[in-house]
Amino acid sequence: MKSPQVRAPEFPDALDWINTGGKPLRIVDLRGKLVLLDFW
């Protein structure tokens, strides 16, 4: 049985990014890469 595909929403424009050099991230830039989410 094939799992349904779930698309991640784009990040909101007003986020403060840490350790990205001030450059905002986009979901399309992360496609095919391993992503670790740290919720605290």
PDBQT receptor file of N, H, CA, C and O in Angstrom, charges set to zero:
ATOM      1  N   MET A   1       0.845  -1.184   0.000  1.00  0.00    +0.000 N 
ATOM      2  CA  MET A   1       0.000   0.000   0.000  1.00  0.00    +0.000 C 
ATOM      3  C   MET A   1       0.891   1.249   0.000  1.00  0.00    +0.000 C 
ATOM      4  O   MET A   1       1.778   1.387   0.841  1.00  0.00    +0.000 OA
ATOM      5  N   LYS A   2       0.650   2.127  -0.923  1.00  0.00    +0.000 N 
ATOM      6  H   LYS A   2      -0.071   2.015  -1.607  1.00  0.00    +0.000 HD
ATOM      7  CA  LYS A   2       1.448   3.346  -1.061  1.00  0.00    +0.000 C 
ATOM      8  C   LYS A   2       0.953   4.421  -0.093  1.00  0.00    +0.000 C 
ATOM      9  O   LYS A   2      -0.248   4.659   0.027  1.00  0.00    +0.000 OA
ATOM     10  N   SER A   3       1.899   5.064   0.594  1.00  0.00    +0.000 N 
ATOM     11  H   SER A   3       2.876   4.870   0.496  1.00  0.00    +0.000 HD
ATOM     12  CA  SER A   3       1.552   6.147   1.510  1.00  0.00    +0.000 C 
ATOM     13  C   SER A   3       1.203   7.399   0.723  1.00  0.00    +0.000 C 
ATOM     14  O   SER A   3       1.809   7.659  -0.317  1.00  0.00    +0.000 OA
ATOM     15  N   PRO A   4       0.230   8.185   1.201  1.00  0.00    +0.000 N 
ATOM     16  CA  PRO A   4      -0.102   9.431   0.509  1.00  0.00    +0.000 C 
ATOM     17  C   PRO A   4       1.030  10.445   0.677  1.00  0.00    +0.000 C 
ATOM     18  O   PRO A   4       1.682  10.495   1.720  1.00  0.00    +0.000 OA
ATOM     19  N   GLN A   5       1.253  11.247  -0.355  1.00  0.00    +0.000 N 
ATOM     20  H   GLN A   5       0.723  11.207  -1.202  1.00  0.00    +0.000 HD
ATOM     21  CA  GLN A   5       2.272  12.292  -0.262  1.00  0.00    +0.000 C 
ATOM     22  C   GLN A   5       1.707  13.486   0.487  1.00  0.00    +0.000 C 
ATOM     23  O   GLN A   5       0.578  13.914   0.246  1.00  0.00    +0.000 OA
ATOM     24  N   VAL A   6       2.509  14.014   1.394  1.00  0.00    +0.000 N 
ATOM     25  H   VAL A   6       3.426  13.666   1.590  1.00  0.00    +0.000 HD
ATOM     26  CA  VAL A   6       2.127  15.194   2.153  1.00  0.00    +0.000 C 
ATOM     27  C   VAL A   6       3.139  16.277   1.819  1.00  0.00    +0.000 C 
ATOM     28  O   VAL A   6       4.341  16.080   1.994  1.00  0.00    +0.000 OA
ATOM     29  N   ARG A   7       2.670  17.400   1.348  1.00  0.00    +0.000 N 
ATOM     30  H   ARG A   7       1.693  17.560   1.205  1.00  0.00    +0.000 HD
ATOM     31  CA  ARG A   7       3.564  18.503   0.997  1.00  0.00    +0.000 C 
ATOM     32  C   ARG A   7       3.705  19.449   2.190  1.00  0.00    +0.000 C 
ATOM     33  O   ARG A   7       2.722  19.823   2.830  1.00  0.00    +0.000 OA
ATOM     34  N   ALA A   8       4.938  19.817   2.467  1.00  0.00    +0.000 N 
ATOM     35  H   ALA A   8       5.737  19.513   1.947  1.00  0.00    +0.000 HD
ATOM     36  CA  ALA A   8       5.202  20.755   3.557  1.00  0.00    +0.000 C 
ATOM     37  C   ALA A   8       4.848  22.165   3.102  1.00  0.00    +0.000 C 
ATOM     38  O   ALA A   8       5.131  22.541   1.965  1.00  0.00    +0.000 OA
ATOM     39  N   PRO A   9       4.235  22.941   3.980  1.00  0.00    +0.000 N 
ATOM     40  CA  PRO A   9       3.936  24.334   3.608  1.00  0.00    +0.000 C 
ATOM     41  C   PRO A   9       5.219  25.161   3.574  1.00  0.00    +0.000 C 
ATOM     42  O   PRO A   9       6.208  24.809   4.216  1.00  0.00    +0.000 OA
ATOM     43  N   GLU A  10       5.199  26.248   2.832  1.00  0.00    +0.000 N 
ATOM     44  H   GLU A  10       4.395  26.535   2.310  1.00  0.00    +0.000 HD
ATOM     45  CA  GLU A  10       6.357  27.142   2.764  1.00  0.00    +0.000 C 
ATOM     46  C   GLU A  10       6.513  27.831   4.115  1.00  0.00    +0.000 C 
ATOM     47  O   GLU A  10       5.531  28.024   4.831  1.00  0.00    +0.000 OA
ATOM     48  N   PHE A  11       7.742  28.202   4.465  1.00  0.00    +0.000 N 
ATOM     49  H   PHE A  11       8.540  28.045   3.883  1.00  0.00    +0.000 HD
ATOM     50  CA  PHE A  11       8.000  28.903   5.715  1.00  0.00    +0.000 C 
ATOM     51  C   PHE A  11       7.382  30.308   5.668  1.00  0.00    +0.000 C 
ATOM     52  O   PHE A  11       7.383  30.941   4.612  1.00  0.00    +0.000 OA
ATOM     53  N   PRO A  12       6.852  30.804   6.801  1.00  0.00    +0.000 N 
ATOM     54  CA  PRO A  12       6.327  32.178   6.828  1.00  0.00    +0.000 C 
ATOM     55  C   PRO A  12       7.441  33.199   6.566  1.00  0.00    +0.000 C 
ATOM     56  O   PRO A  12       8.601  32.952   6.896  1.00  0.00    +0.000 OA
ATOM     57  N   ASP A  13       7.094  34.322   5.983  1.00  0.00    +0.000 N 
ATOM     58  H   ASP A  13       6.152  34.522   5.715  1.00  0.00    +0.000 HD
ATOM     59  CA  ASP A  13       8.078  35.356   5.637  1.00  0.00    +0.000 C 
ATOM     60  C   ASP A  13       8.710  36.032   6.847  1.00  0.00    +0.000 C 
ATOM     61  O   ASP A  13       9.847  36.495   6.758  1.00  0.00    +0.000 OA
ATOM     62  N   ALA A  14       8.016  36.102   7.960  1.00  0.00    +0.000 N 
ATOM     63  H   ALA A  14       7.092  35.727   8.033  1.00  0.00    +0.000 HD
ATOM     64  CA  ALA A  14       8.479  36.892   9.106  1.00  0.00    +0.000 C 
ATOM     65  C   ALA A  14       9.323  36.101  10.109  1.00  0.00    +0.000 C 
ATOM     66  O   ALA A  14       9.472  36.545  11.248  1.00  0.00    +0.000 OA
ATOM     67  N   LEU A  15       9.876  34.957   9.733  1.00  0.00    +0.000 N 
ATOM     68  H   LEU A  15       9.755  34.597   8.808  1.00  0.00    +0.000 HD
ATOM     69  CA  LEU A  15      10.683  34.175  10.668  1.00  0.00    +0.000 C 
ATOM     70  C   LEU A  15      12.065  34.794  10.849  1.00  0.00    +0.000 C 
ATOM     71  O   LEU A  15      12.618  35.392   9.926  1.00  0.00    +0.000 OA
ATOM     72  N   ASP A  16      12.615  34.640  12.062  1.00  0.00    +0.000 N 
ATOM     73  H   ASP A  16      12.166  34.154  12.812  1.00  0.00    +0.000 HD
ATOM     74  CA  ASP A  16      13.996  35.038  12.337  1.00  0.00    +0.000 C 
ATOM     75  C   ASP A  16      14.858  33.796  12.182  1.00  0.00    +0.000 C 
ATOM     76  O   ASP A  16      14.664  32.812  12.895  1.00  0.00    +0.000 OA
ATOM     77  N   TRP A  17      15.813  33.835  11.252  1.00  0.00    +0.000 N 
ATOM     78  H   TRP A  17      15.971  34.635  10.672  1.00  0.00    +0.000 HD
ATOM     79  CA  TRP A  17      16.641  32.672  10.977  1.00  0.00    +0.000 C 
ATOM     80  C   TRP A  17      17.942  32.752  11.744  1.00  0.00    +0.000 C 
ATOM     81  O   TRP A  17      18.585  33.801  11.784  1.00  0.00    +0.000 OA
ATOM     82  N   ILE A  18      18.335  31.633  12.360  1.00  0.00    +0.000 N 
ATOM     83  H   ILE A  18      17.812  30.781  12.328  1.00  0.00    +0.000 HD
ATOM     84  CA  ILE A  18      19.580  31.540  13.123  1.00  0.00    +0.000 C 
ATOM     85  C   ILE A  18      20.527  30.620  12.354  1.00  0.00    +0.000 C 
ATOM     86  O   ILE A  18      20.097  29.600  11.816  1.00  0.00    +0.000 OA
ATOM     87  N   ASN A  19      21.793  30.968  12.300  1.00  0.00    +0.000 N 
ATOM     88  H   ASN A  19      22.142  31.797  12.738  1.00  0.00    +0.000 HD
ATOM     89  CA  ASN A  19      22.839  30.163  11.648  1.00  0.00    +0.000 C 
ATOM     90  C   ASN A  19      22.628  30.000  10.148  1.00  0.00    +0.000 C 
ATOM     91  O   ASN A  19      23.051  28.992   9.583  1.00  0.00    +0.000 OA
ATOM     92  N   THR A  20      21.994  30.950   9.494  1.00  0.00    +0.000 N 
ATOM     93  H   THR A  20      21.650  31.769   9.953  1.00  0.00    +0.000 HD
ATOM     94  CA  THR A  20      21.856  30.908   8.042  1.00  0.00    +0.000 C 
ATOM     95  C   THR A  20      22.493  32.136   7.407  1.00  0.00    +0.000 C 
ATOM     96  O   THR A  20      22.353  32.357   6.205  1.00  0.00    +0.000 OA
ATOM     97  N   GLY A  21      23.188  32.930   8.201  1.00  0.00    +0.000 N 
ATOM     98  H   GLY A  21      23.302  32.751   9.179  1.00  0.00    +0.000 HD
ATOM     99  CA  GLY A  21      23.785  34.158   7.679  1.00  0.00    +0.000 C 
ATOM    100  C   GLY A  21      22.746  35.204   7.336  1.00  0.00    +0.000 C 
ATOM    101  O   GLY A  21      23.006  36.104   6.537  1.00  0.00    +0.000 OA
ATOM    102  N   GLY A  22      21.550  35.092   7.943  1.00  0.00    +0.000 N 
ATOM    103  H   GLY A  22      21.338  34.361   8.592  1.00  0.00    +0.000 HD
ATOM    104  CA  GLY A  22      20.471  36.023   7.689  1.00  0.00    +0.000 C 
ATOM    105  C   GLY A  22      19.665  35.696   6.447  1.00  0.00    +0.000 C 
ATOM    106  O   GLY A  22      18.660  36.348   6.166  1.00  0.00    +0.000 OA
ATOM    107  N   LYS A  23      20.103  34.685   5.699  1.00  0.00    +0.000 N 
ATOM    108  H   LYS A  23      20.920  34.156   5.927  1.00  0.00    +0.000 HD
ATOM    109  CA  LYS A  23      19.394  34.289   4.475  1.00  0.00    +0.000 C 
ATOM    110  C   LYS A  23      18.221  33.369   4.848  1.00  0.00    +0.000 C 
ATOM    111  O   LYS A  23      18.428  32.338   5.488  1.00  0.00    +0.000 OA
ATOM    112  N   PRO A  24      17.019  33.726   4.461  1.00  0.00    +0.000 N 
ATOM    113  CA  PRO A  24      15.883  32.868   4.763  1.00  0.00    +0.000 C 
ATOM    114  C   PRO A  24      15.942  31.557   3.975  1.00  0.00    +0.000 C 
ATOM    115  O   PRO A  24      16.448  31.517   2.854  1.00  0.00    +0.000 OA
ATOM    116  N   LEU A  25      15.426  30.503   4.570  1.00  0.00    +0.000 N 
ATOM    117  H   LEU A  25      15.015  30.536   5.481  1.00  0.00    +0.000 HD
ATOM    118  CA  LEU A  25      15.368  29.210   3.897  1.00  0.00    +0.000 C 
ATOM    119  C   LEU A  25      14.041  29.049   3.192  1.00  0.00    +0.000 C 
ATOM    120  O   LEU A  25      13.025  29.605   3.609  1.00  0.00    +0.000 OA
ATOM    121  N   ARG A  26      14.063  28.281   2.117  1.00  0.00    +0.000 N 
ATOM    122  H   ARG A  26      14.888  27.829   1.777  1.00  0.00    +0.000 HD
ATOM    123  CA  ARG A  26      12.836  27.955   1.398  1.00  0.00    +0.000 C 
ATOM    124  C   ARG A  26      12.743  26.434   1.293  1.00  0.00    +0.000 C 
ATOM    125  O   ARG A  26      13.759  25.744   1.206  1.00  0.00    +0.000 OA
ATOM    126  N   ILE A  27      11.529  25.930   1.303  1.00  0.00    +0.000 N 
ATOM    127  H   ILE A  27      10.704  26.491   1.374  1.00  0.00    +0.000 HD
ATOM    128  CA  ILE A  27      11.314  24.491   1.210  1.00  0.00    +0.000 C 
ATOM    129  C   ILE A  27      11.949  23.924  -0.056  1.00  0.00    +0.000 C 
ATOM    130  O   ILE A  27      12.549  22.850  -0.018  1.00  0.00    +0.000 OA
ATOM    131  N   VAL A  28      11.826  24.623  -1.159  1.00  0.00    +0.000 N 
ATOM    132  H   VAL A  28      11.339  25.496  -1.189  1.00  0.00    +0.000 HD
ATOM    133  CA  VAL A  28      12.364  24.135  -2.431  1.00  0.00    +0.000 C 
ATOM    134  C   VAL A  28      13.892  23.968  -2.359  1.00  0.00    +0.000 C 
ATOM    135  O   VAL A  28      14.444  23.090  -3.023  1.00  0.00    +0.000 OA
ATOM    136  N   ASP A  29      14.574  24.795  -1.566  1.00  0.00    +0.000 N 
ATOM    137  H   ASP A  29      14.126  25.508  -1.027  1.00  0.00    +0.000 HD
ATOM    138  CA  ASP A  29      16.025  24.692  -1.419  1.00  0.00    +0.000 C 
ATOM    139  C   ASP A  29      16.423  23.460  -0.616  1.00  0.00    +0.000 C 
ATOM    140  O   ASP A  29      17.565  23.008  -0.709  1.00  0.00    +0.000 OA
ATOM    141  N   LEU A  30      15.508  22.913   0.167  1.00  0.00    +0.000 N 
ATOM    142  H   LEU A  30      14.581  23.279   0.243  1.00  0.00    +0.000 HD
ATOM    143  CA  LEU A  30      15.802  21.764   1.027  1.00  0.00    +0.000 C 
ATOM    144  C   LEU A  30      15.418  20.435   0.388  1.00  0.00    +0.000 C 
ATOM    145  O   LEU A  30      15.716  19.380   0.949  1.00  0.00    +0.000 OA
ATOM    146  N   ARG A  31      14.778  20.460  -0.750  1.00  0.00    +0.000 N 
ATOM    147  H   ARG A  31      14.536  21.316  -1.205  1.00  0.00    +0.000 HD
ATOM    148  CA  ARG A  31      14.331  19.223  -1.404  1.00  0.00    +0.000 C 
ATOM    149  C   ARG A  31      15.523  18.298  -1.680  1.00  0.00    +0.000 C 
ATOM    150  O   ARG A  31      16.535  18.714  -2.243  1.00  0.00    +0.000 OA
ATOM    151  N   GLY A  32      15.378  17.043  -1.271  1.00  0.00    +0.000 N 
ATOM    152  H   GLY A  32      14.556  16.704  -0.814  1.00  0.00    +0.000 HD
ATOM    153  CA  GLY A  32      16.418  16.050  -1.487  1.00  0.00    +0.000 C 
ATOM    154  C   GLY A  32      17.524  16.063  -0.457  1.00  0.00    +0.000 C 
ATOM    155  O   GLY A  32      18.478  15.292  -0.567  1.00  0.00    +0.000 OA
ATOM    156  N   LYS A  33      17.419  16.928   0.550  1.00  0.00    +0.000 N 
ATOM    157  H   LYS A  33      16.644  17.555   0.640  1.00  0.00    +0.000 HD
ATOM    158  CA  LYS A  33      18.439  17.019   1.593  1.00  0.00    +0.000 C 
ATOM    159  C   LYS A  33      17.873  16.497   2.909  1.00  0.00    +0.000 C 
ATOM    160  O   LYS A  33      16.667  16.564   3.147  1.00  0.00    +0.000 OA
ATOM    161  N   LEU A  34      18.739  15.986   3.745  1.00  0.00    +0.000 N 
ATOM    162  H   LEU A  34      19.719  15.932   3.552  1.00  0.00    +0.000 HD
ATOM    163  CA  LEU A  34      18.357  15.553   5.081  1.00  0.00    +0.000 C 
ATOM    164  C   LEU A  34      18.145  16.797   5.942  1.00  0.00    +0.000 C 
ATOM    165  O   LEU A  34      19.015  17.665   6.000  1.00  0.00    +0.000 OA
ATOM    166  N   VAL A  35      17.006  16.886   6.602  1.00  0.00    +0.000 N 
ATOM    167  H   VAL A  35      16.298  16.181   6.555  1.00  0.00    +0.000 HD
ATOM    168  CA  VAL A  35      16.660  18.051   7.420  1.00  0.00    +0.000 C 
ATOM    169  C   VAL A  35      16.347  17.586   8.833  1.00  0.00    +0.000 C 
ATOM    170  O   VAL A  35      15.523  16.691   9.023  1.00  0.00    +0.000 OA
ATOM    171  N   LEU A  36      16.991  18.179   9.815  1.00  0.00    +0.000 N 
ATOM    172  H   LEU A  36      17.660  18.905   9.661  1.00  0.00    +0.000 HD
ATOM    173  CA  LEU A  36      16.749  17.868  11.220  1.00  0.00    +0.000 C 
ATOM    174  C   LEU A  36      15.993  19.053  11.828  1.00  0.00    +0.000 C 
ATOM    175  O   LEU A  36      16.466  20.189  11.786  1.00  0.00    +0.000 OA
ATOM    176  N   LEU A  37      14.822  18.775  12.389  1.00  0.00    +0.000 N 
ATOM    177  H   LEU A  37      14.438  17.852  12.423  1.00  0.00    +0.000 HD
ATOM    178  CA  LEU A  37      14.037  19.806  13.064  1.00  0.00    +0.000 C 
ATOM    179  C   LEU A  37      14.206  19.646  14.558  1.00  0.00    +0.000 C 
ATOM    180  O   LEU A  37      13.998  18.558  15.095  1.00  0.00    +0.000 OA
ATOM    181  N   ASP A  38      14.580  20.714  15.232  1.00  0.00    +0.000 N 
ATOM    182  H   ASP A  38      14.749  21.598  14.795  1.00  0.00    +0.000 HD
ATOM    183  CA  ASP A  38      14.795  20.698  16.679  1.00  0.00    +0.000 C 
ATOM    184  C   ASP A  38      13.757  21.608  17.324  1.00  0.00    +0.000 C 
ATOM    185  O   ASP A  38      13.858  22.832  17.247  1.00  0.00    +0.000 OA
ATOM    186  N   PHE A  39      12.756  20.999  17.960  1.00  0.00    +0.000 N 
ATOM    187  H   PHE A  39      12.674  20.004  18.021  1.00  0.00    +0.000 HD
ATOM    188  CA  PHE A  39      11.716  21.758  18.648  1.00  0.00    +0.000 C 
ATOM    189  C   PHE A  39      12.053  21.818  20.126  1.00  0.00    +0.000 C 
ATOM    190  O   PHE A  39      12.306  20.785  20.746  1.00  0.00    +0.000 OA
ATOM    191  N   TRP A  40      12.058  22.993  20.688  1.00  0.00    +0.000 N 
ATOM    192  H   TRP A  40      11.853  23.832  20.184  1.00  0.00    +0.000 HD
ATOM    193  CA  TRP A  40      12.333  23.109  22.111  1.00  0.00    +0.000 C 
ATOM    194  C   TRP A  40      11.440  24.142  22.736  1.00  0.00    +0.000 C 
ATOM    195  O   TRP A  40      11.524  24.383  23.940  1.00  0.00    +0.000 OA
TER     196      TRP A  40
